[in-house]
Amino acid sequence: MSYKKLTEITELSEKRHIPFWQAVLEEDMIERGVSREDSMSRMEYMYETIKEADENYDPALRSASGLAGGDGGLLEEYRKKHSSLLNDFVLEVMEKAVKMGESNACMRRIVAMPTAGSCGVIPAVLLTYMKHKNPGKDRIIEALYVAGGIGEVIATSASISGAEGGCQAEIGSASAMAAGALAYLEGGGNEEIVHAAALTLKNMLGLTCDPVAGLVEVPCIKRNVAGAVNAVVYSQMAMAGVRSAIEPDEVIDSMNRIGRLLPTCLKETGQEGLAITRSAQKITERLSITDL
Amino acid sequence: MNLFDIIGPVMVGPSSSHTAGAVKIGLAAGKLLGEKVVSAEILLYGSFLATGKGHGTDAALVAGLLGMKMDDENIPKSLEIAKERGLQIKFGKADLKDAHPNSVEMRLVGEHGRKLSIVGESIGGSLINIAKIDGLDANFSGDFPTLIIHNEDQPGHLAEVTGMLARSSINVATMQLYRASRGGEAVMVIECDQEVPEETLEWLQKADGITKVTYFSLKEPEETR
């Protein structure tokens, strides 16, 4: 049985004197009837797969629609050649988020975290952290459990589907998951983890899902950057001691209610928002398989 | 839902419903045919038709028919691979009514001449539903070993089938019954907790009043590690 509230994880963690991530691991062992080693090796495989996907990014690839590809290469070049307003860590988070989103659009192998459309957010943050801070692979795998626990609560008590809850449910969820994972990596405990997630998710409430031509490309790929950078910024706030005035579980409940209230035309139906702009219509016409 | 539905699955993009789900439908259709597919008519419907090209739904469905899983990096090349292997593919528009927006009808012919038509739906995430088999309702997820039996709508066939399953020590997880008309063609869709052995399938195939036995096995794992 999945966790329905963040407090269920934190209370179990405190009662048993185990870290947040381990409470998530133990739930997985019970839920799927697997050993600790089985669960952890599967999580390690997820880590290896995102690492490989990032390394295999090809800036020459374009998606079938021609809308996506190459931006990750531009960002990499920019990071290497120009001094910037942002430090290397943040620039690389942006670059990796775009690269993963583009790889997904170009039919490369990725890990849906929690969805394919939001697959760049968590890897961007964790892979960049690994490269710059080198906490060791085990810590990154533990951070993935932290992210997974937060994601499970959101999926159970709200939604991780754009069609059900809008983009807040996809990029918003991924961003909250990444923020909790980062707070953990930075030495945060339960309090910092759940507040990093809450502060992050609050900024993504109400986000609509209105992609052009129904494809996971525009605005999804670039929005992975917003999700990833948002997670970096707000996990830092949580580490500084800033707390969400709204209880973290209540933020998730709000996301659920807002998702229900969002009109259907803004939930992956292509009927409103960016999807019906003139630019979008031209693209849509070009792409439909109507010549069968 | 479990933890690895959140951190996962590993898949080839771009869309869990339009790509990963489509691979699963193709794979399920190929398994249901039970022999090497030599010809496939793939008829798209709804959102599959409107946005399928951009999502690689066409390549994903064919990849599944070729036995690929959702994380196979050859999915984008499946149309070329199909050509090399002599699998004839024809795409078209499906003439379905009130179907799920992500639906596909597949009409398959196998190397020994077996024919099968299915309607598959990609219902969100990478979950699928096989809605119809040979024009009759089916509705199963492909998460269990599933037995689909077409029979004449007469007394006794259900008892015969469940009796045989009991003798083979197979527990029934869920069961659905449909029929085209009273006394006409009927179908049983039986999701099982265990795999159905080959000899049980052969016995069922020969049983009186049973017109077709189709079996979906889980034997090949869904996700490669």
Interface residues (C-beta under 8 A of the other chain):
Chain A: S2 V24 E27 D28 E31 R32 S39 R42 M43 Y45 M46 T49 S63 A64 S65 S103 N104 A105 C106 M107 R108 R109 I110 V111 A112 M113 P114 T115 A116 G117 C119 L144 Y145 A147 G148 G149 G151 E152 A155 T156 I160 S161 A163 A213 G214 L215 V216 E217 L287 S288 I289 T290 L292
Chain B: M1 N2 L3 F4 D5 I6 I7 G8 P9 V10 M11 V12 G13 P14 S15 S16 T19 A20 L44 S47 L49 A50 T51 G52 K53 G54 H55 G56 D58 A59 D71 E73 I75 P76 F91 G92 K93 G124 G125 R225
